[in-house]
Amino acid sequence: MKADLLLGLQWGDEGKGKIVDVLAPSYNIVARFQGGPNAGHTLEFDGHKHVLRSIPSGVFAKGAITNVIGNGVVLDPVLFRGEAEQLEADGVDLHSILKISKKAHLIMPTHRLLDAAGERAMGSGKIGTTGKGIGPTYTDKISRHGLRVGDTLRDDFKARYEAARDAHLRRLEGMRAEIDNEKLAETEKEWFDAIDYIRTFGLTDTEHYINKALNDEKSVLCEGAQGTMLDVDFGSYPFVTSSNTVAAGACTGLGIAPGRIGKVYGIFKAYCTRVGSGPFPTELFDETGATIRNIGHEYGAVTGRERRCGWLDLVALRYAVMINGATHLIMMKSDVLDGFDTIKVATAYRMPDGTVTSDFPYSVGDNAEGAGIAEPIYDELPGWKTDLSKARSEAELPEAFRNYVAYIEKQVGVPVAVISVGPDREETIIRNL
């Protein structure tokens, strides 16, 4: 058996949570492979909205589905506890369906302080992080100074924690950051209480668990966070996240060999959004951008920040499909564009030196806007001027919209297998899975 993979093809916020929720009943295991609580996966059903930050989106699926937090994830014990307790209050028997990798790294209270201090030090060049301590935690992981979930089972865990914390405090002192020691002590107490809560779950060598499941012909869906264009290697560096969000990240984040990856579901919106700093070639600064934001409710699930909105960027989408080896595309928020007379799609960039490229370049610019940003070259297609949210089958979709989908498929070379026409799990049209 091979593991299937679902990930974002843009700058995150593509709607992965909803699609995992839709697909999960077909799988035995849903496994999250990277990122931290900076990822907000929103699910809506039965008139309620649920936001998951660290826990896989398969927890609401009916049936005996196991959810796995993989070794590539960084886990904030306090935020995890709050999220888990809310799920259990909602009737989810989380302890019976969730396994946590012993090799997942822990976000410490001082990681958050380092995150904030680092952003302040960068001034106008700041990345625009969520301030959740994700980057500093991955920094400690790579420099071999991190704490892992499995360390919580060691007799000397507190001493290990204190050594890591003191090293952070020395760095913060060098950054001239002000530390409220009383507040830090309170935060640490809450953190250790949450560590005790984490120990009540199945702390597991999840790489063995998942590979044995595949050997036993059990189906696995790997869930990514953020999006391809935020990948630390292939995204719009340095305005990226701190992990590998692409398909290869599932291998390192779960311990699955490349040859055991099956279908790769790539999710994208019918337009583009981005949160935080960084270049965004198709960004709209006018009323059209504001209209897309308002209709699409484009505000961060974790931070509440306004998302920057723009037309669909096929240069970036083709690149993401290539890097991930996407086999199936899933198109989200199609209904947001219902009211437009015409729809623009970027097919190439005009670079600052005047050259034109349809391949995603080394850099599309260093700032959010202004000089040096690649200029998108657009095709313009007719809008459909129809309420897509009422459609429940492909036959009910208007011709202009079907032409828009066919245009994207031709440009990208991969079929659109699923079309979402609204936030609820019922507002989903399955074409070919």
C-alpha positions in Angstrom: 0.0 0.0 0.0 1.2 3.5 -0.8 0.4 6.7 1.2 -1.5 9.5 -0.4 -0.5 13.1 0.2 -2.5 16.3 0.4 -0.8 19.7 0.4 -1.2 23.4 -0.6 0.1 24.7 -3.9 0.1 28.4 -3.1 1.0 30.5 0.0 -1.1 28.5 2.4 -4.7 29.0 3.5 -5.9 27.0 0.5 -8.6 25.0 2.4 -6.7 21.8 3.2 -8.7 21.2 6.4 -12.0 21.0 4.6 -10.6 18.6 2.0 -8.9 16.3 4.5 -12.2 16.2 6.3 -14.0 15.2 3.0 -11.4 12.6 2.0 -10.7 11.2 5.5 -13.5 8.6 5.6 -11.7 6.8 2.8 -8.5 6.3 4.9 -7.5 4.4 8.0 -4.9 7.0 9.1 -4.5 10.8 8.7 -1.0 12.0 9.5 0.3 15.6 9.8 3.9 15.9 8.6 5.2 19.4 9.3 4.6 22.9 10.6 3.2 24.0 13.9 0.3 25.9 15.4 0.9 28.7 12.9 -1.3 26.6 10.6 -5.0 27.0 11.0 -7.1 24.4 9.2 -10.7 25.4 9.2 -13.6 22.9 8.8 -17.3 23.8 8.6 -20.1 21.3 8.9 -23.5 21.1 10.5 -23.5 24.9 10.9 -20.4 25.0 13.0 -16.8 26.2 12.3 -13.8 24.3 13.8 -10.2 25.5 13.6 -7.4 22.9 14.0 -3.8 24.1 14.5 -1.7 21.1 15.4 -4.1 18.2 15.4 -4.8 16.5 12.0 -8.0 17.3 10.2 -9.2 13.7 10.3 -10.4 13.9 13.9 -14.0 14.6 12.9 -14.3 11.7 10.4 -16.6 8.9 11.4 -15.2 5.5 11.9 -12.0 4.1 13.3 -9.6 6.6 11.8 -6.2 7.1 13.6 -4.7 10.6 13.5 -0.9 11.1 13.8 1.2 14.1 14.6 4.4 13.2 12.9 8.1 13.9 13.8 8.2 16.8 11.4 5.7 18.8 13.4 6.7 21.3 16.2 4.3 21.1 19.1 3.3 23.8 21.6 2.1 21.9 24.6 -0.1 24.7 25.9 -1.9 25.4 22.6 -2.1 21.7 21.9 -3.9 21.1 25.3 -6.4 23.9 24.6 -7.1 22.5 21.2 -7.4 19.0 22.5 -9.7 19.8 25.4 -12.0 21.8 23.1 -12.3 18.8 20.8 -13.1 16.5 23.6 -15.7 18.9 24.9 -17.2 18.8 21.4 -17.5 15.0 21.8 -14.3 13.8 20.0 -12.7 10.9 21.9 -9.2 12.2 21.1 -7.3 10.0 23.4 -8.5 6.9 21.5 -7.6 8.2 18.0 -4.5 10.4 18.3 -0.8 9.3 18.3 2.0 11.8 18.8 5.5 11.1 17.5 8.2 11.0 20.2 10.5 12.7 17.7 8.3 15.8 17.3 10.0 18.9 18.7 8.6 21.0 21.5 8.0 24.7 21.3 9.2 26.3 24.6 8.0 29.6 26.1 11.4 31.2 25.3 11.0 30.2 21.7 8.1 32.7 21.5 10.3 35.4 23.1 13.0 34.7 20.5 10.5 34.8 17.7 9.3 38.3 18.8 12.8 39.6 19.4 14.0 38.4 16.1 11.1 40.1 14.2 11.7 43.4 16.1 15.4 43.2 15.2 14.6 42.9 11.5 12.6 46.2 11.4 11.0 46.9 8.0 12.5 43.6 6.7 10.6 41.4 9.1 9.1 38.2 7.8 5.7 38.6 9.3 5.6 35.5 11.4 2.7 34.5 13.6 4.9 34.9 16.6 4.2 31.3 17.8 7.9 30.4 18.1 8.0 28.1 15.1 11.2 29.4 13.5 13.3 29.3 16.7 12.1 25.8 17.4 13.2 24.6 14.0 16.4 26.5 14.5 17.1 24.5 17.7 16.2 21.3 15.9 18.7 21.9 13.1 21.4 23.1 15.4 20.8 19.9 17.5 19.7 21.7 20.7 16.0 21.0 20.6 13.7 19.2 23.0 11.5 16.4 21.7 8.3 14.9 22.9 10.1 11.7 23.8 12.4 13.7 26.1 9.4 14.3 28.4 9.6 10.6 29.4 13.2 11.0 30.6 14.0 11.4 34.3 16.2 14.4 33.6 13.7 16.2 31.4 13.4 19.2 33.7 17.2 19.7 33.7 17.2 19.4 29.9 14.5 22.0 29.7 16.4 24.4 32.0 19.6 24.1 30.1 17.7 24.9 26.8 15.8 27.8 28.4 19.0 29.3 29.9 20.7 29.2 26.5 17.7 31.0 25.1 17.8 33.7 27.8 21.5 34.3 27.1 20.6 34.9 23.4 17.8 37.2 24.4 20.1 39.1 26.6 22.4 39.6 23.6 19.5 40.8 21.6 18.7 43.3 24.4 15.2 41.9 24.8 13.3 42.8 28.0 12.3 39.7 29.9 9.4 39.7 32.5 10.7 36.9 34.8 7.5 36.7 36.8 5.4 36.3 33.6 7.9 33.7 32.3 7.7 31.7 35.5 3.9 31.7 35.2 4.1 30.6 31.6 6.6 27.8 32.4 4.2 26.4 35.1 1.4 26.3 32.5 3.8 24.7 30.0 4.8 21.9 32.4 1.2 21.3 33.3 0.5 20.9 29.5 3.5 18.5 29.3 1.8 16.3 31.9 -1.3 16.4 29.7 0.6 15.4 26.6 2.0 12.3 28.4 -1.6 11.0 28.7 -1.7 10.4 24.9 -0.1 7.7 22.8 3.5 8.8 22.5 4.7 6.6 19.7 7.5 5.8 17.3 5.2 6.9 14.5 7.6 6.1 11.7 7.3 2.4 12.7 3.5 2.7 13.2 2.8 4.2 9.8 5.1 1.8 7.8 3.7 -1.2 9.5 0.2 0.1 8.7 1.2 0.4 5.0 2.6 -3.1 5.1 -0.8 -4.3 6.5 -2.5 -2.7 3.5 -4.0 0.2 5.6 -4.5 3.5 3.8 -2.7 6.6 4.9 -3.4 10.3 4.0 -0.5 12.7 4.8 -1.7 16.2 5.6 0.6 19.2 4.9 0.4 22.7 6.4 1.0 26.1 4.9 1.7 25.9 1.1 4.4 25.2 -1.5 5.3 28.8 -2.0 6.2 29.0 1.7 8.6 26.1 1.6 11.9 26.9 3.2 13.8 25.7 0.1 11.5 26.3 -2.9 9.3 29.2 -1.7 9.8 32.9 -1.9 12.7 32.9 0.4 13.3 34.5 2.9 9.6 35.2 3.3 8.8 31.6 4.0 8.0 29.2 6.8 10.7 27.1 8.6 9.8 23.7 7.3 9.5 21.8 4.0 5.9 22.1 3.0 6.4 20.2 -0.3 5.8 16.5 -1.0 9.3 15.5 0.0 8.5 16.9 3.5 6.1 14.0 4.0 9.0 11.6 3.7 11.2 13.3 6.2 8.2 14.4 8.4 6.7 10.9 8.8 9.5 8.5 7.9 7.9 7.3 4.6 10.2 6.3 1.8 9.7 8.2 -1.5 8.6 5.1 -3.3 5.7 4.7 -0.9 4.0 7.9 -1.9 1.0 7.3 -4.1 -1.5 10.1 -5.1 -0.5 13.7 -4.5 -3.5 16.0 -4.1 -2.5 19.6 -4.7 -5.0 22.2 -3.4 -5.3 25.7 -4.8 -7.8 28.6 -4.7 -9.5 29.9 -7.8 -7.5 33.1 -6.9 -4.4 33.7 -4.7 -3.9 34.9 -1.1 -0.9 35.5 1.1 -0.4 36.4 4.7 2.6 38.3 6.1 5.4 39.9 4.2 7.0 38.9 0.9 6.6 39.4 -2.8 3.2 38.6 -4.3 3.1 39.4 -8.1 -0.6 39.2 -8.7 -1.6 41.1 -5.5 -4.5 43.5 -6.0 -4.4 46.7 -4.1 -7.7 48.1 -5.4 -11.3 47.5 -4.8 -11.2 44.2 -6.6 -8.7 42.8 -4.0 -10.9 44.1 -1.2 -14.0 42.5 -2.8 -12.3 39.1 -3.0 -11.1 39.5 0.6 -14.6 40.3 1.9 -16.5 37.7 -0.1 -13.9 35.0 0.7 -13.6 36.0 4.4 -9.9 36.1 3.9 -8.7 36.6 7.4 -6.2 34.3 9.1 -7.7 31.4 11.1 -4.9 31.7 13.7 -4.0 35.4 13.7 -7.1 37.1 12.3 -4.8 39.1 10.0 -6.2 40.3 6.6 -4.9 38.1 3.8 -3.5 39.9 0.7 -5.6 38.9 -2.3 -4.8 38.6 -6.0 -5.6 36.8 -9.3 -4.6 33.2 -9.9 -0.9 32.9 -10.6 -0.3 30.0 -13.1 3.5 30.7 -13.1 3.6 29.8 -9.4 1.0 27.0 -9.7 2.9 25.2 -12.6 6.0 25.4 -10.4 4.2 24.0 -7.4 2.8 21.1 -9.5 6.2 20.3 -10.8 8.0 20.4 -7.4 5.4 18.2 -5.8 4.6 15.8 -8.6 0.9 16.6 -8.1 -1.4 14.0 -9.7 -4.7 15.5 -8.8 -5.7 19.2 -8.4 -8.4 20.4 -6.0 -9.8 23.8 -6.7 -11.1 25.8 -3.7 -13.3 28.9 -3.2 -14.5 28.9 -6.8 -17.7 30.6 -5.6 -15.8 33.7 -4.4 -15.4 34.8 -8.0 -19.1 34.4 -8.9 -19.8 38.2 -9.3 -17.0 39.2 -11.6 -17.6 40.1 -15.3 -14.1 38.9 -16.2 -11.4 36.9 -14.5 -7.7 37.5 -14.9 -5.1 34.7 -14.8 -1.3 35.3 -14.8 0.5 33.2 -17.3 4.0 34.7 -17.3 6.1 37.4 -15.6 7.9 40.4 -17.0 11.0 40.7 -15.0 12.7 44.0 -13.9 15.3 43.6 -16.7 12.5 43.4 -19.3 12.7 39.6 -20.0 9.6 37.5 -20.0 9.4 34.1 -18.3 6.7 31.5 -17.7 9.0 29.6 -15.3 9.0 30.6 -11.7 12.4 32.5 -11.2 15.0 32.5 -8.4 13.4 35.7 -7.1 10.2 37.5 -7.9 11.2 40.5 -5.7 12.4 41.4 -2.3 9.5 43.4 -0.9 5.7 43.2 -0.6 5.3 45.8 -3.3 7.2 48.4 -5.3 10.2 48.4 -7.5 11.8 45.0 -8.3 8.6 42.9 -8.2 7.9 40.7 -11.2 5.1 42.1 -13.3 2.3 39.5 -14.1 1.2 39.1 -17.7 -2.5 38.2 -17.8 -5.0 36.3 -19.8 -8.5 37.5 -19.3 -11.5 35.1 -19.3 -15.2 35.7 -19.1 -16.8 35.4 -15.7 -19.8 33.1 -15.0 -22.0 35.5 -13.0 -23.8 32.5 -11.4 -24.1 31.4 -7.8 -21.9 28.3 -7.8 -22.7 27.4 -4.1 -26.0 25.8 -5.2 -24.3 23.4 -7.5 -23.9 19.8 -6.3 -22.8 18.2 -9.6 -20.6 19.1 -12.5 -23.6 19.2 -14.8 -25.0 22.1 -12.7 -21.9 24.3 -13.2 -22.2 27.1 -15.8 -20.3 26.7 -19.1 -18.1 29.8 -18.4 -16.9 28.2 -15.2 -16.3 24.9 -16.8 -14.2 26.7 -19.4 -12.2 28.4 -16.6 -11.4 24.9 -15.1 -10.5 23.5 -18.5 -8.2 26.5 -19.2 -6.4 25.8 -15.9 -6.0 22.1 -16.6 -4.6 22.8 -20.0 -2.1 25.3 -18.6 -1.0 23.1 -15.7 -1.3 19.7 -17.3 -3.0 18.0 -14.3 -6.8 17.3 -14.0 -8.9 19.2 -11.5 -10.4 16.3 -9.5 -12.4 18.2 -6.9 -14.2 21.6 -7.0 -15.2 23.3 -3.8 -18.1 25.8 -4.1 -18.5 26.7 -0.5 -17.1 26.1 3.0 -19.4 23.3 4.1 -18.3 19.7 3.4 -21.5 19.2 1.4 -20.5 22.0 -1.0 -18.0 19.9 -2.8 -18.1 18.4 -6.3 -16.1 15.3 -6.9 -15.1 14.9 -10.5 -12.4 12.2 -10.6 -10.5 10.8 -7.7 
